[in-house]
Amino acid sequence: MTPRPGDGGPAHLPVVVVGGGPVGVTAASLLGAAGVPALVLERERDVYHLPRAAHLDDEVMRIFQSLGVAEEVLVHTRPMASMQVVDANRRVLLRFPRSRHGPYGYPAANMFHQPAVEQVLRTAATERHGVTLRTGSEVARVEQTAGAVRVHARERDTSSEFVMDADFVLACDGARSPIREALGIALRGRRFSQRWLVLDAVVEGGLAGFPHAQQVCDPRRPATYVPMGGPRYRWEFQMLPGERTEDLTDPPVLARLLAPWVERSRVRIDRTASYTFRAVAAERWRVGRIFLLGDAVHQMPPFLGQGLCAGIRDAHNLAWKLALVVAGRADPAVLDTYEGERAPHVAGITRRAVLFGGVMQGGGRGGHGMRWLASRAALGVPGLRRLIERQQVPGLRPGPLLPAAVRGPGMGGRLLPQPVVMLPDGTPTRLDHVLGPGFALIGFGSDPLGDSTPEARADWERLDVLPVTVTPPAAAPHAHAVNDVTGVLTDWAARHRASSVLVRPDRYIFGVAGTHPRAAPSPDHLAVLLRRALRRPAQGEAPPFGSGSFYSAARYTSMKRR
Ligand SMILES: Cc1cc2nc3c(=O)[nH]c(=O)nc-3n(C[C@H](O)[C@H](O)[C@H](O)COP(=O)(O)OP(=O)(O)OC[C@H]3O[C@@H](n4cnc5c(N)ncnc54)[C@H](O)[C@@H]3O)c2cc1C
């Protein structure tokens, strides 16, 4: 913590994160990685010991990779091979295989044990330079002054109070978010509220006959079954109006509920709990210097396993923008794009989750054929099928940092794929390790700045964009290029008629240059658009963090180390 110079007042920090759940510690680690000191204040001493989330997608794994924890997280996950939609008699209506090799470098669907993964994230945060985690510290209130947010907190063990100032506060304080409440921000949403019983259990010897996750379309009682990895299993059962938790955990009732999969005597129950699933989002994601993230700003039913994934995306979306603003490299107006990009994205996924809940209701109380038809019809809804079938979440809408003019069809608002590429010395590595932590401009087959004017080159340097040359699979090794050994990027570029692509720090595509009518005519046009988007002056400014050269020694070393 940095004391305020001279006045002996409270410590002053760039960022205070309220809440050390998975979203809070991820946000703090991302900020720390971007060079922004962050303090996390967490009410509880330990990680919450019971799992809630069960599934993470490959975009989230890619984010964990950027923090250097993907391999450790993978130890606590199991790739999901397939998801089945079954009827009340467990007959398979639809089957959706999940790729073990998703486009972003990880299995498309990963089942995980939340407490173990949260512990990995928490440890990573405490080990990250610039990040401090203070557990047992409860934030009592926050107040905004002209230039800062004053945070009032207390140690729970001693009741001693402390105060600090922050340039920004990230409220990652969960679904009941005291900060959201204090700011008077309402939650708005769909007329959706369902109570479900969640049961986590260990079945020694496993359930070999049920290797796939199942969504049970049973109009009498929709259910979910998830093999979590090893001997761990999750069941979720919708509760009927008036039902209490103890009505379903009553031994004979529970035995009947589990009977389609396993005899009750083989099941060691870790916990049962009832949850009310809702589909809501805050009417505002930001008030001045305070931002809401994760469950504090949105809650969705878990039928698509996307609630936490959305929270981790919030953290990723905001962290790099905050880092640019704190470093004086972007105008604070850039921070408005956080809500602008994230709110419609979350709304889209929530809508799909609710629709899928409708599929699980089985399309009414008709017969098997009716339910099958209802499932089919709902799955025809644009986007829902893609999300369920290919695990493809919707893209981000155009905005200042996603200019519509340079996003071709099918690419805009999406992440660049992350294949393995070959370094000049023959070492294979994941693409993001080459792209580094900031903006990157990839040239397909040639130096993306090869035709740039000296003025444009200076522009790229001032914007601190890393130029990277990617050669096609059969190309001879080149000392200043990485090779696209799998051909994934070369195919992508051909499909989009792109000669180069500008990628944001969160790996979303800013725009492409190439011959497509909706591409920029040259990479230098992208520099102009980026400068405008960040509201950076055109001339007369030294590069803030040195040259963006691909082979600057520090970057190359860190690239090889990861
Ligand atoms: C049954 C169920 C199944 C789910 N399945 C999935 C799934 O498969 N995939 C998925 O992506 N998501 C899933 N979710 C959603 C997911 O669990 C949540 O979105 C996620 O855990 C929220 O993380 P968070 O960090 O935003 O909030 P939390 O985990 O709630 O963390 C908030 C933290 O803030 C702290 N805090 C609160 N107030 C204060 C204060 N005043 N001062 C200091 N600290 C404070 C709390 O102690 C807590 O540690 C599921 C949820 C449920 C209930």
PDBQT file of the ligand as one rigid body, heavy atoms in Angstrom, charges set to zero:
ROOT
HETATM    1  C1  LIG A 601     -25.887 -24.499  -8.285  1.00  0.00    +0.000 C 
HETATM    2  C2  LIG A 601     -25.042 -23.582  -9.104  1.00  0.00    +0.000 A 
HETATM    3  C3  LIG A 601     -24.389 -24.068 -10.220  1.00  0.00    +0.000 A 
HETATM    4  C4  LIG A 601     -23.585 -23.235 -10.990  1.00  0.00    +0.000 A 
HETATM    5  N1  LIG A 601     -22.941 -23.750 -12.074  1.00  0.00    +0.000 NA
HETATM    6  C5  LIG A 601     -22.133 -22.959 -12.811  1.00  0.00    +0.000 A 
HETATM    7  C6  LIG A 601     -21.353 -23.506 -13.865  1.00  0.00    +0.000 A 
HETATM    8  O1  LIG A 601     -21.387 -24.698 -14.142  1.00  0.00    +0.000 OA
HETATM    9  N2  LIG A 601     -20.539 -22.674 -14.568  1.00  0.00    +0.000 N 
HETATM   10  C7  LIG A 601     -20.447 -21.350 -14.277  1.00  0.00    +0.000 A 
HETATM   11  O2  LIG A 601     -19.703 -20.644 -14.977  1.00  0.00    +0.000 OA
HETATM   12  N3  LIG A 601     -21.146 -20.805 -13.255  1.00  0.00    +0.000 NA
HETATM   13  C8  LIG A 601     -21.981 -21.573 -12.510  1.00  0.00    +0.000 A 
HETATM   14  N4  LIG A 601     -22.643 -21.050 -11.443  1.00  0.00    +0.000 N 
HETATM   15  C9  LIG A 601     -22.460 -19.626 -11.098  1.00  0.00    +0.000 C 
HETATM   16  C10 LIG A 601     -21.172 -19.396 -10.282  1.00  0.00    +0.000 C 
HETATM   17  O3  LIG A 601     -21.101 -20.249  -9.188  1.00  0.00    +0.000 OA
HETATM   18  C11 LIG A 601     -21.098 -17.953  -9.822  1.00  0.00    +0.000 C 
HETATM   19  O4  LIG A 601     -21.337 -17.120 -10.937  1.00  0.00    +0.000 OA
HETATM   20  C12 LIG A 601     -19.729 -17.605  -9.240  1.00  0.00    +0.000 C 
HETATM   21  O5  LIG A 601     -19.387 -18.443  -8.180  1.00  0.00    +0.000 OA
HETATM   22  C13 LIG A 601     -19.733 -16.147  -8.767  1.00  0.00    +0.000 C 
HETATM   23  O6  LIG A 601     -18.441 -15.749  -8.421  1.00  0.00    +0.000 OA
HETATM   24  P1  LIG A 601     -18.205 -14.286  -7.811  1.00  0.00    +0.000 P 
HETATM   25  O7  LIG A 601     -16.747 -14.208  -7.518  1.00  0.00    +0.000 OA
HETATM   26  O8  LIG A 601     -18.840 -13.266  -8.665  1.00  0.00    +0.000 OA
HETATM   27  O9  LIG A 601     -19.059 -14.269  -6.465  1.00  0.00    +0.000 OA
HETATM   28  P2  LIG A 601     -18.839 -15.091  -5.110  1.00  0.00    +0.000 P 
HETATM   29  O10 LIG A 601     -18.222 -16.411  -5.372  1.00  0.00    +0.000 OA
HETATM   30  O11 LIG A 601     -20.147 -15.064  -4.412  1.00  0.00    +0.000 OA
HETATM   31  O12 LIG A 601     -17.769 -14.234  -4.309  1.00  0.00    +0.000 OA
HETATM   32  C14 LIG A 601     -18.118 -13.028  -3.666  1.00  0.00    +0.000 C 
HETATM   33  C15 LIG A 601     -17.134 -12.824  -2.523  1.00  0.00    +0.000 C 
HETATM   34  O13 LIG A 601     -17.323 -11.528  -1.973  1.00  0.00    +0.000 OA
HETATM   35  C16 LIG A 601     -17.163 -11.613  -0.562  1.00  0.00    +0.000 C 
HETATM   36  N5  LIG A 601     -17.841 -10.457   0.024  1.00  0.00    +0.000 N 
HETATM   37  C17 LIG A 601     -19.153 -10.149  -0.024  1.00  0.00    +0.000 A 
HETATM   38  N6  LIG A 601     -19.389  -8.991   0.612  1.00  0.00    +0.000 NA
HETATM   39  C18 LIG A 601     -18.193  -8.546   1.065  1.00  0.00    +0.000 A 
HETATM   40  C19 LIG A 601     -17.781  -7.395   1.805  1.00  0.00    +0.000 A 
HETATM   41  N7  LIG A 601     -18.657  -6.472   2.206  1.00  0.00    +0.000 N 
HETATM   42  N8  LIG A 601     -16.475  -7.245   2.110  1.00  0.00    +0.000 NA
HETATM   43  C20 LIG A 601     -15.562  -8.179   1.710  1.00  0.00    +0.000 A 
HETATM   44  N9  LIG A 601     -15.909  -9.294   1.019  1.00  0.00    +0.000 NA
HETATM   45  C21 LIG A 601     -17.204  -9.469   0.701  1.00  0.00    +0.000 A 
HETATM   46  C22 LIG A 601     -17.793 -12.953  -0.214  1.00  0.00    +0.000 C 
HETATM   47  O14 LIG A 601     -17.328 -13.445   1.024  1.00  0.00    +0.000 OA
HETATM   48  C23 LIG A 601     -17.345 -13.815  -1.392  1.00  0.00    +0.000 C 
HETATM   49  O15 LIG A 601     -16.129 -14.489  -1.134  1.00  0.00    +0.000 OA
HETATM   50  C24 LIG A 601     -23.456 -21.868 -10.645  1.00  0.00    +0.000 A 
HETATM   51  C25 LIG A 601     -24.111 -21.375  -9.514  1.00  0.00    +0.000 A 
HETATM   52  C26 LIG A 601     -24.896 -22.218  -8.750  1.00  0.00    +0.000 A 
HETATM   53  C27 LIG A 601     -25.574 -21.669  -7.532  1.00  0.00    +0.000 C 
ENDROOT
TORSDOF 0
